[in-house]
Amino acid sequence: MVTFHNDITRTGQTLRETTLTPKNVQTPGFGKIAFLPVGGKVDAQPLYLSNVTIPGQGMHAVIYVVAEDDSVYAFDADKGESLWHVSLLDAGEGTSDSRGCDEELNPQIGITSTPVIDRSQGPNGAIYVVAMSKDASGNYFQRLHALDVTNGAELFGGPKNITASYPGVGDNSSGGNVIFDPAQYKDRAALLLLNGVVYTTWASHCDQRPYTGWIIGFDEATLNQASVLNVTPNGNEGAIWMSGGGPAADSQGNIYLLDGNGTFDTTLDPSGFPSQGDFGNGFLKLSAQGGALTVTDYFEMADQSEENGADKDLGSGGTVVLPDQTDASGKVWHLAVAAGKASDFYLVNRDSMGKFNPAKDAVLQEMPSFFPGPVYSTPAYFNGSVYYGGVNDHIKAFALKNAQFTSTPASQTVKVFPYPGATPSISANGTSDAILWAVENGDVATLHAYDATDLSKELYNSNQAPFVQDQVGPGNKFITPTVANGKVYVGTTYGVAVYGLR
């Protein structure tokens, strides 16, 4: 499987990188070697697949790029040649307009979320993509596509129009059910493929009601709806966006996500769950056992009402499911991390997340106001440390010791990253030659490379004089670099910049 941040636990690490090392990621030997042009903004992470047989063109390593022009592009990952390109627009349709939300996706909304690839599906493998469009009558559509990785052909009778309803009387409800309106949502968070189901999660347009919090799963072999859950069915808001990050999963098949601002029922049932099923602004654990999505555990902050009122949603950040950790007594802990707009850091016990206590947060480890600004990113994990890139903050490495995080960073970058911070990626050869890669947003974006064992050591940045030809181009929010087979792929507002050894 090929997915956002390299795995379904969302660690962001690739541990088979044998070409790029701290010794050779230096100017002038390393820099921009290609640019892959596309017809719209690239908001999703590019995905890499090796050993793909393209009809009539032989074997290739392929980089797949989706863009806001509602197109999917396949390029030779080494030579930069276009292999195929398909538009996912139906006849008479165009991309969606910005839905009055110019600060987010402008001027068009097409394909925003990072797809997922499964080589075992279809005759050659399938890439799953969600695309938004609009017809001449002003009707909006959200569709799930499964495309053959070798030629872009539709698979499994697709595409599938995304529709849903769920019991509730919240926003946009009718006859005792909340109704999914494709115009009111965008698929911002990365897709998750788990146990044969492709999970989609849905964000709003600039918090414009009516909307609620949807998770909709589809059978990867048929594209039929497999499950649906609404996490604010009797309230409002609570959308899922995570700044482009994706829901994470553990080896037991549980799903973890951070929900945005929305209704939270402070009246709890005897098991400690919201009485009306509204989990806004929460850290949620979902189960899909028996085919039905349910919330099986959660953590909610004691000050959730104040955070909701101040638009400080936990859901602006992404989560990472950590490898098992052992404390000093030998106890094994199953952990996950979270941070959002409120700048607080949370380490949760996945076996007992803490639920809601209005007097005090019942979470394993909490560090209030830990970051100088909000977090709009997903951290990375490598070799016992978690790497966070908050807004107006250094990228910092925090070490795990005895199943807890140290409050002082083990190392940090000299550079302070402006809005929206950075979602880092880690490349290494096992535990050796580890490099942290991060993209700095701005009028001219910058790709940075650091020694992951000591972030004060910058190895490379794409704005180093006199190498003007190395510049990424205009910046774009929430960009996650992809590292594969000696190259680094960086999404921009009009294509993908490729870096490697010259």
N, C-alpha and C positions, 0 to 999 in steps of 0.2 A: 504494500500500500504506500502511496505517496501523498502527503498531506501537509497542511500548515504546520510550520515549526518542526517538521521532520518526523514526528511520531504523534500518536494519539494522547500521550501524556503531556505533549506540548513543551518538551524540554528545549527545543531549538538547537540541539547538538547533532552534528554529523561526525562520527568517530572513525571514518575510513578515508580521510583526506590525506593522501600520501604525497601530493605535489606541493601544496602551499605550506610553507613553514615560516616561523618568525625570522629566519635568516634570509629567505628570498622574497618576502613581501616587503620590498624596499624599492624606492626609486633609484635609478631609472629602469631597473629590470622588470618591475611590476607596474601595471597601469591599465588604462582603458584600451581594450583591443578591438571592440566592436560595438555597434549600436543596432538594436533590432527595432525598426519603426513599426508602429501600429496606428490604428485610426481613432484612438481615444485614450483617456487617462488609464493608467495601470494602477488600480487600487489593491489588487490581490497579489499575493506572493506568487512569483513564477514557480512552476513545478518541473522537475528534471526526471527523465526516464532514459535509461540506457538500453542499448540493443533492441531498437524498434525497427522492424522491417517495413519501410515505406514502399507501397506498390510502385514498381518501375524505377525505384531510386535506391534500392538496396538497404543495408543496415545503417542506422544512425543512432547517435545519442540525441535526444530531443528535449528542447526546453519549450514548455507550453505556457502561453501568455493569454490571459483573458483581459478584456478592456471594456470601458464604458460605452463603446460603440456597438455593444452587443455582438462582439466577434470573438472567436477563439482562433489563436494563431499557433502554429507549430513551426519551430525553427530548428535547424541543425545546431546543436549546442556548441559545437566546436568551430564550425565555419561561418555560422550566422546566416546561412541561406534559408529562405522561406521554403518549407516543405508542403504545407497546406494552410488554408485559411477558410473558415466558414462563418457566415453571418447567421445568427439565431433569430432573426426577425422574420415573422410571417409576412406574406404579401400584404401590402397596404399599411404596414406598421412602421413606426420609427422608435427610437429609444424614448424612454420616459423623460419628461422635463424634470426640473429640480424639485418639483412639488412645493414651491415657495420656501425652499430650504437652501438658499444659496451658500450658506456658510459650510455646508457639508459636501454635497456632490453637485457640481455645477460645471457646464450647463446641461449635462445629460446624465441619466442613470440607465445603465445597461447591465453589465456583469460587474459586481462589486466584491462579492465574497470569494475567498480562495477555494477553488474546486478540490476534488479528491479523485485519485486514480486507483483503480483496482485492476491489476494485470490479469486476474483470473476470470473476468467477466467478458462475455461476448467472444467472438472468434480471435481477437487480438489484444483485448484489454479495453477498459472503458474509463473515460474521464467524465465525471458528473459535475454539472454546471447549472446554476440558477440564473435566469435572465429575466429582466423586467422590460416591458415594452408598452407602447400606446398606439391605438389605431386612430384613423381619421375621425371617428365619432367621439373621441375622448375617453374611450374605455381603456383601462389599464390591465395588464396581465403579468403574472408571475408564473414562470414555467421551469420545470426541472427537465434537463436534457441529459442523456447518456450518449456520448460520442465515441466512436471507434478511434483509438489512439493513433491508428495508422493513416486514417484518411478523413476523419471528422464526420463520418456518416452517422446518422441517428440510429440508435439501437433500441431494442425492446419496445417497439411501437411508439417511441417518444416523438415529440416531447409530451410532458404531462402538465396540464393546467393545474395550478395549486389552488385548491379550495379547502375549506375546513369549517367545522362548527364544533362547539364544545358547550356542555351545560353551564349556564350562568346567566346573570342579569346585569353584567357590567357593560362597559362601553361597547356600542354597536351590537347590542343584543336584540333578539327578536324571538318571541314565542318561547322564552326560557333557554335560549342558546345564544352565546356570543358568536358572531360571524366574522370570518377572516375576509377582510376587504383588501384586495391586492393593491389598490391605489394608496392605502394608508401605511404601507410597510416597504422596507427594503431589506434584502438579505445581506446584512453587513458582516456578521461573524462568519468565520470559516466553516465549511461543511465538515461534519464528522461522519465517518463510516465505521460502524461498529456492529459486528455479528450480523452482517448482511443487510443492514439498514442504513440509509443515508439520512442523517438528521440535519434539518434546516432550522435556524432560529431567526427571529424577526425583530428588526429595529424600526423605530418611528422616523418621521421626517421632522427634525427640529422640535420634538416633543409636541407635535400638533395632534390634539385629540380629534376624534376618538381612536384609541388604540389600547391594546392589552398585550400580554406576554405569551407569545406562541412558540412552541416547539413542535415541529411536524416531521415525522419520519416516513421514509419511502423504501419499499423493498427494492434492493439494488438490481434484482434480476427481472423485475416486471414494471417498476416505477409506480406500482400501486401504493396508495397510502397504507402504511403499516401501523402507525400510531399517531396520536395527537394529544397534546397537553397544553392547557392554558394555565399560567401561574398567577394570573390576576382575574379570574373569570367573573367575579362578583364585584370588581372594582374598576380601576383604570390604570393606564400606563404600565410600568413594569416590563418594558421591552428589553430585548437582549441584543447588545451590539458589541461590547468588549473591545472597541477601537480596532475592529478587524481581527482580533484573536478568535480562537475557536473553543467550543466546549471540549473539555478534556475527559479522558476515560481511564479507568484502572483495569487491572487484569481480571477482575471479577465481573466486568461488564457494567459498572456503575458510571454514570455521567455526571460531570461537575461543571457548573457554570455560574457566572456572576450576573445578577439581574439588575436592571436599571431602576431609577426612581419609580415608585408606584405604590399602590395601596398595599398596606400590610395590616392584617387583622390582629390587633393586640389581645383580643379575646381568644384564648387558646382552648383546644379540646383536651380531654384527659391525657392524651399522649403528648401534649405540648405543641401541637400543630395549629396554625391559624384556623379558626372555626369556619371561615368561609372559603378557605383555600387560596387566599391572596398572599403572595410571598414577595411583594415588591421590595427592591433594594436588598435582596438576600443572596447569600452564598448557598447554592442548592445542590443537593445530591439526588439524582434521579435513577430509578431502576426501570428496566424494560422487560422484566420477567413476565412471561405469559403473554407478551405482545402488547401490554398496556403500560404506557409511561406513567409513573407516579413519583411524587416527591417522597423519598424515604428518610431524609434527614436534611437539616439546614442549620445555618447560623445567621442570626439577625442582630444588628447592633442595638444596644439599649437606647441610643439617641437616634433611632431611625426616623422619628418624626421630624426632628430638627434637620437631619441630613436631607430628607425628602423636600422639606420646605426651602432649603438653600441650594437645591440642585447639586448636591454632593453625592452622586450615586456611586456605589461600589462597582456598578456595572460598567464603568469606563475602563476598567482594567481587565486583563486576562489572567487565567489561573494556570498553574503547573501542578500536576500530580507528581510528587517526589518519589524517588526510590525509597524503599523501606529504610528506616533509621533505627539504630539501637542506642538506648540510653546507658548510663553508667551501671545500672543494675542488670543489664542484659535484656530488658524489655524491648520488643520490636514495635515500632510505631508506624502507622500508615498516615501520611501527611499530605497536605496541599497548602499552597500559599495564595494570598490575595491582597490587593491594594487598589484603591480607586481615587475618586476626586477629593475625598476627605483627608488624604495623605496619611492615613493610618495603615499600619502593617498588621496582617493577620496570618498566623500559622494555625491551621485547623487539624484536628484529629479526625480523619475520615471515618473512623468507627464510632465517633460521638462528637458531632460538630458543635454542639452547644446550644442549639435552638435559640429561644428568645427569653431573656431575663431583663425586665425593665429597670432593675436596680444596678446590674453589673453584667458586662459581657462575660459569658461563660465559654470562652474560647481558650485553646491550649496556650497560645502566646499572642499577646497584643502589644504593639509599640505605637502609642498615639502620636500623631504629628511627626511621624518618622521621616517623612519626606518633606522638603521645603515647599513643594507645590503638589498639584494633583498628579495622578498617574493615569496615562492614556496608553498603556503598553502592556505587553506580556513579557514577563521575565524569562531568562534562559537558565538552565541548570547544567553544570558540568563539574564532575569530580568533587562533589561535596560542597559546592558553593552555588548560590543563586545570584544572578546578575540582573539588577534593576536599573532602568533608565527613565526616571521621572522628569517632569517638566521643570526647566530651569535648575537642573541638578546634574552633578557628575554621574556617569554610569558607575555603579558601585557593586563590588563583590562581597557578599555576606556568607560567611562560613557556617555550616551546620556542625554543632558539637553537642553530643549527648541528646540528639533529637530536638535541639533548640537552636535558634539563630543567635549569633553574637550581635550586639547592638552597634558595635564599631566595625566599619567595613574593613575587610582584609586588604583591599586596595581600591583605588578609584581613579578615574580619568582626570587629567588636568582640565580637560575641556568640559564646560558646562553646556548641556544640550537644551536649546530653546524648545518652545511648544512644537510638537506634542511629546517631547522626549524621544525615546528610541526603544524599539523592540530588537534586542540583540540576537545574533546567531553565533554559534560556536562551531569552529572546525578544528579537528584534531585527528591524529593517528593514534587511536586508543587513548591513552592518557598523556601522550607526548605531542609536542609542537602545537599546543592549543592557541588559537587566535580568536579573539572576539571581534565580530564585525557589526557595525552599526551605521545607520544612515541619519545624518543631521538634516533636518528640514530647513528650508530657506529659499530665497529667490534663486540662489544657486545651491542646490543640495550638495552634501559632501558625504562620501563613503569613508569611514574611518576603520582602521585595523589596529588592534591593541594586543599585546601579549596578555593572554587570559590569566596567566599566573601572577602578573603584576600590571594592573591597568594603567599605572603611571607611565608605562613605556608604550608610546604610540609608534607603530611600525610604519604606517602609511596613512595619508589622507589625500583625497582626489583634488584638493585645491592647493596642493603644494606648488609653489613657483619653482621653475618656470614652466611646469607641465600643464599649460592651459588646456591642452587636448584631452587631459584626463577628467575634466569636469563632468559631473553627472548630468547637469542641466537643471531646469526649474524644479523646485522641490515639490513634494506631494506628501500628504499626511499618512501616517500609519504604515510606512513602507518597511517590509521585512526582507532583508537580503537573503538570497538563496546561494549556498556554497555547494558545489558539486564538481568532482573530477578536475580540480585545479582551476576552477573559474568561479567568479562571484557575479550574480545577476541582480540588478537593482532596478526596480520599477520606477518610472518617471511619469510626467504628465503626457508624454507622447511616445513612449516606447520603453525598452529595457536596455540599460547600459551594461556592458559585459567587461569584467576585469579579469586579468590573468597575467601570466608571464609573457613578456614580449618576445 
